[in-house]
Amino acid sequence: MNRLTKAADRLSVTVLLVLALNALAAFAVSAEEAGENPRIAIRNEIYRIDGRTRPEALVSLLGPAEGLEFQDSAALEEYAADRARKLEKLRVFKKSAVRVEWIDDYLADLVVEIEDGAPVIPIPYAFYNSNDGLQAGSIVNMPNLGGTLRNLFLIGLYTAPPDENDNLRWTEPNFMLFTTVSGIELGPVSLFLGGGATRGKRTVEYRGRTGVEAEVTSLSASGGLTRRFGDRYSDTVSARVAGSPANRLVEASDPDLLAYGPLELSVSVKNTFAVDAFDWVGNFRDGWTASASAGWDRSVPRYDSIRDSFIAEAELAAYRALGPFNPGFSAYAFAASGLPQLDLGARVRGIRNGEISGNYGAFLRTGVQTRIARFDSAEIDAAPSVDLFWARDPDASDYLDDYGAAVGGEILFLFDAMKSLPVKLGFAWDCRPESRVIGGKRLEVDFSFSLSY
């Protein structure tokens, strides 16, 4: 029995020695492979900034890079390209780039190069829109305020609204002042704030016909908090409060429209979840975005009862950068309780704002933004467009469903110093049957600041 026990002990020791040798061999192979393929590290992130941008603002946006390790050089180059993409997406820099400077085969610096655009962009404003008439005043855009990546926007306008024949009412002007501040970082969320004041004549238009006119002075305040989840997803809770400390009813040919105003008070709250999966290729967008929101609104009219409404909305947009062409579309749909939504024509180029109303609707805007000419720091693009829509208005006395199409085109003037504020000249034509076009106004003209779709 002792002999058997000793033999078993020797066998156990032999097995353990074999296992230990195999483990040592595997460790040696791993060590050899690691020596042959060491990980690549970022030594420093260097900021070369021509302008006012603060490095700490960039670190807050992009996150620190020092000390990060990568499996190979391709992974590091991909990381640098992703940071460059995030900078370009801000649309506040005249030029931006992120590149790798190698120290040796396994150590590199990441260099961030920024050339800031104009710190203050004052723009004398004198533009025309078929819905609002002549607008004259000044816009002050301050992108990347003080190098913090926050944005300040101010606009003060005098408007001469059009009458039913599109003649401008020079002696009945409106005055407006609006301001917004965005990009205020508060830990895990970012904050935006806005406010405005208007004074002048306000009309309530239903199916292209004015039913209420009033002299109104109004004040508004808005704000929102956005929480981002990674680079693509975000959730925003926003609120708006508006009131009219002074108003006077001028005419009410359709008393049913008094529910829309003048308003003593209105309060709205909305929650929006968005997916942002597009990037910029020069002045073209490439990729897609989607959002879904739900909101509640309470209106307190001066001459009618308090109204509550709920609205659900969804939007999808997609773009593709193909050389000098940038085809794309945006689709929007909504459903609302309570009173029909007015001014839905604002979502269709070529159809006057007040000619479409409804509690349900779907809208499709399409276009092909095309590069016409590129200069040193500016660009001219053209964008032919086709828009389609459908809206259902249960309160309509003429037709329950409204639908149609409009065709047109836009000329865009884009400047590197103010990438977020392109100038647009647009024309569009209402293609609905004659019976659906109120007053025969088929042509809509828009000269303003906006991207094509």
Beta strands, then each sheet from edge to edge (+ up, - down):
strand 1: 40-50
strand 2: 69-70
strand 3: 93-104
strand 4: 107-116
strand 5: 121-129
strand 6: 133-145
strand 7: 150-160
strand 8: 174-186
strand 9: 189-206
strand 10: 209-229
strand 11: 233-252
strand 12: 263-281
strand 13: 284-301
strand 14: 307-319
strand 15: 325-336
strand 16: 360-374
strand 17: 378-392
strand 18: 401-415
strand 19: 423-430
strand 20: 443-449
sheet 1: 2+ 1- 4- 3+
sheet 2: 5+ 6- 7+ 8- 9+ 10- 11+ 12- 13+ 14- 15+ 16- 17+ 18- 19+ 20-
end
